[in-house]
Amino acid sequence: MFENILFLTIVFIVMWLADFKRITHSSFRDRIIYMMMMIPVLYLSLIFVMDLKWPNLNELFHSIFSNPAKQIVEALKMVK
């Protein structure tokens, strides 16, 4: 767990240093969008550090796209 925290700390420091100048000179709307984009990053970081069995993005995409994908495959099977 310590290694995961250390790794994420390094990643977040590098991200912050890379984005700091752009964020400070951006508009309020851009800052809000940046913060909203960071929410999934923080969620996935929490899962990574704590080794939680919470749903991740794979499971989210699977639950959203699995039924339409099955319908497309079935439609293509009927065309043959």
Backbone as CSV, one residue per row, in Angstrom:
resi,resn,N_x,N_y,N_z,CA_x,CA_y,CA_z,C_x,C_y,C_z
1,MET,0.826,-1.189,0.000,0.000,0.000,0.000,0.877,1.263,0.000
2,PHE,1.990,1.231,0.712,2.890,2.384,0.738,3.440,2.680,-0.659
3,GLU,3.760,1.626,-1.391,4.288,1.816,-2.750,3.241,2.463,-3.645
4,ASN,1.982,2.039,-3.502,0.911,2.621,-4.309,0.730,4.104,-3.988
5,ILE,0.762,4.443,-2.707,0.618,5.841,-2.314,1.789,6.662,-2.837
6,LEU,2.992,6.128,-2.722,4.173,6.830,-3.230,4.082,7.042,-4.733
7,PHE,3.687,6.008,-5.454,3.547,6.109,-6.904,2.517,7.178,-7.279
8,LEU,1.350,7.148,-6.638,0.320,8.135,-6.956,0.726,9.538,-6.554
9,THR,1.451,9.677,-5.474,1.935,10.996,-5.072,2.858,11.562,-6.138
10,ILE,3.750,10.748,-6.632,4.663,11.197,-7.697,3.877,11.566,-8.947
11,VAL,2.920,10.744,-9.328,2.117,11.021,-10.525,1.333,12.319,-10.365
12,PHE,0.690,12.513,-9.212,-0.090,13.725,-9.002,0.789,14.973,-8.939
13,ILE,1.982,14.867,-8.368,2.896,16.019,-8.341,3.327,16.384,-9.752
14,VAL,3.652,15.401,-10.557,4.058,15.666,-11.939,2.894,16.255,-12.729
15,MET,1.686,15.714,-12.541,0.518,16.282,-13.225,0.284,17.721,-12.804
16,TRP,0.369,17.978,-11.505,0.130,19.321,-10.995,1.174,20.303,-11.533
17,LEU,2.433,19.877,-11.556,3.485,20.752,-12.074,3.300,21.020,-13.564
18,ALA,2.860,20.023,-14.295,2.658,20.205,-15.729,1.455,21.098,-16.026
19,ASP,0.419,21.025,-15.209,-0.814,21.763,-15.474,-0.938,23.065,-14.706
20,PHE,-0.057,23.333,-13.753,-0.212,24.478,-12.867,-0.304,25.801,-13.626
21,LYS,0.616,26.023,-14.545,0.636,27.296,-15.267,-0.621,27.459,-16.124
22,ARG,-1.046,26.372,-16.772,-2.253,26.449,-17.592,-3.502,26.684,-16.752
23,ILE,-3.562,26.029,-15.593,-4.745,26.164,-14.745,-4.827,27.565,-14.144
24,THR,-3.701,28.113,-13.719,-3.729,29.439,-13.101,-4.129,30.521,-14.095
25,HIS,-3.834,30.320,-15.372,-4.170,31.314,-16.384,-5.463,30.983,-17.125
26,SER,-6.184,29.995,-16.676,-7.422,29.613,-17.359,-8.628,30.265,-16.691
27,SER,-9.754,30.155,-17.364,-10.986,30.747,-16.842,-11.585,29.847,-15.763
28,PHE,-12.560,30.385,-15.077,-13.247,29.636,-14.019,-13.912,28.387,-14.598
29,ARG,-14.511,28.531,-15.771,-15.179,27.394,-16.431,-14.180,26.283,-16.733
30,ASP,-13.020,26.643,-17.214,-11.988,25.644,-17.511,-11.515,24.934,-16.246
31,ARG,-11.417,25.668,-15.154,-11.016,25.053,-13.886,-12.066,24.058,-13.395
32,ILE,-13.335,24.423,-13.548,-14.424,23.511,-13.152,-14.377,22.244,-13.999
33,ILE,-14.163,22.383,-15.291,-14.073,21.218,-16.181,-12.883,20.346,-15.790
34,TYR,-11.759,20.976,-15.474,-10.579,20.226,-15.046,-10.869,19.441,-13.771
35,MET,-11.531,20.088,-12.813,-11.885,19.403,-11.561,-12.846,18.243,-11.817
36,MET,-13.791,18.422,-12.718,-14.726,17.341,-13.037,-14.001,16.171,-13.707
37,MET,-12.986,16.470,-14.498,-12.207,15.410,-15.123,-11.337,14.682,-14.111
38,MET,-11.020,15.342,-13.014,-10.184,14.720,-11.979,-10.982,13.786,-11.069
39,ILE,-12.296,13.906,-11.044,-13.113,13.063,-10.168,-12.921,11.578,-10.484
40,PRO,-13.030,11.144,-11.760,-12.772,9.717,-12.029,-11.341,9.302,-11.708
41,VAL,-10.387,10.207,-11.903,-8.985,9.897,-11.582,-8.833,9.646,-10.085
42,LEU,-9.454,10.485,-9.286,-9.374,10.305,-7.832,-10.085,9.034,-7.388
43,TYR,-11.226,8.735,-8.004,-11.953,7.506,-7.681,-11.107,6.276,-7.994
44,LEU,-10.534,6.246,-9.183,-9.704,5.100,-9.565,-8.428,5.033,-8.731
45,SER,-7.906,6.179,-8.321,-6.730,6.193,-7.443,-7.065,5.589,-6.091
46,LEU,-8.233,5.913,-5.578,-8.672,5.351,-4.306,-8.806,3.831,-4.399
47,ILE,-9.366,3.358,-5.480,-9.477,1.910,-5.688,-8.093,1.278,-5.746
48,PHE,-7.173,1.933,-6.442,-5.810,1.411,-6.599,-5.071,1.363,-5.263
49,VAL,-5.135,2.434,-4.504,-4.387,2.505,-3.245,-4.955,1.565,-2.203
50,MET,-6.260,1.562,-2.045,-6.889,0.761,-0.991,-7.153,-0.683,-1.413
51,ASP,-6.917,-0.997,-2.677,-7.168,-2.331,-3.231,-8.616,-2.763,-2.955
52,LEU,-9.523,-1.862,-3.316,-10.952,-2.093,-3.088,-11.558,-2.881,-4.242
53,LYS,-12.617,-3.558,-3.977,-13.325,-4.339,-4.997,-14.539,-3.567,-5.514
54,TRP,-14.391,-2.264,-5.678,-15.461,-1.426,-6.191,-15.491,-1.500,-7.709
55,PRO,-16.605,-1.118,-8.322,-16.661,-1.128,-9.798,-15.651,-0.153,-10.390
56,ASN,-15.008,-0.598,-11.451,-14.071,0.287,-12.131,-14.631,0.648,-13.505
57,LEU,-13.852,1.323,-14.316,-14.354,1.786,-15.609,-14.666,0.631,-16.555
58,ASN,-13.911,-0.463,-16.464,-14.197,-1.634,-17.292,-15.611,-2.133,-17.056
59,GLU,-15.968,-2.284,-15.814,-17.296,-2.786,-15.472,-18.379,-1.793,-15.863
60,LEU,-18.105,-0.504,-15.728,-19.065,0.516,-16.140,-19.330,0.435,-17.635
61,PHE,-18.277,0.392,-18.442,-18.454,0.310,-19.893,-19.111,-1.001,-20.304
62,HIS,-18.758,-2.070,-19.615,-19.373,-3.356,-19.927,-20.876,-3.325,-19.659
63,SER,-21.269,-2.736,-18.549,-22.696,-2.690,-18.231,-23.464,-1.790,-19.197
64,ILE,-22.819,-0.756,-19.696,-23.496,0.162,-20.626,-23.566,-0.422,-22.033
65,PHE,-22.475,-0.993,-22.515,-22.383,-1.371,-23.923,-22.586,-2.855,-24.214
66,SER,-22.731,-3.702,-23.209,-22.820,-5.132,-23.494,-24.112,-5.500,-24.217
67,ASN,-25.249,-4.984,-23.780,-26.509,-5.320,-24.459,-26.568,-4.798,-25.887
68,PRO,-26.221,-3.531,-26.166,-26.202,-3.094,-27.565,-25.214,-3.880,-28.427
69,ALA,-24.074,-4.256,-27.845,-23.099,-5.034,-28.614,-23.654,-6.407,-28.959
70,LYS,-24.342,-7.041,-28.010,-24.966,-8.341,-28.289,-26.037,-8.212,-29.361
71,GLN,-26.802,-7.126,-29.340,-27.833,-6.912,-30.353,-27.216,-6.725,-31.732
72,ILE,-26.104,-6.018,-31.804,-25.427,-5.830,-33.098,-24.907,-7.155,-33.615
73,VAL,-24.307,-7.960,-32.742,-23.788,-9.268,-33.164,-24.929,-10.151,-33.655
74,GLU,-26.035,-10.160,-32.947,-27.187,-10.969,-33.370,-27.744,-10.477,-34.697
75,ALA,-27.788,-9.165,-34.903,-28.266,-8.611,-36.176,-27.348,-9.010,-37.316
76,LEU,-26.048,-9.032,-37.062,-25.113,-9.424,-38.117,-25.174,-10.918,-38.401
77,LYS,-25.505,-11.714,-37.396,-25.651,-13.145,-37.624,-26.853,-13.432,-38.510
78,MET,-27.916,-12.647,-38.388,-29.099,-12.850,-39.207,-28.851,-12.490,-40.663
79,VAL,-27.936,-11.588,-40.932,-27.650,-11.143,-42.296,-26.988,-12.252,-43.090
80,LYS,-26.184,-13.076,-42.471,-25.480,-14.150,-43.172,-26.459,-15.032,-43.782
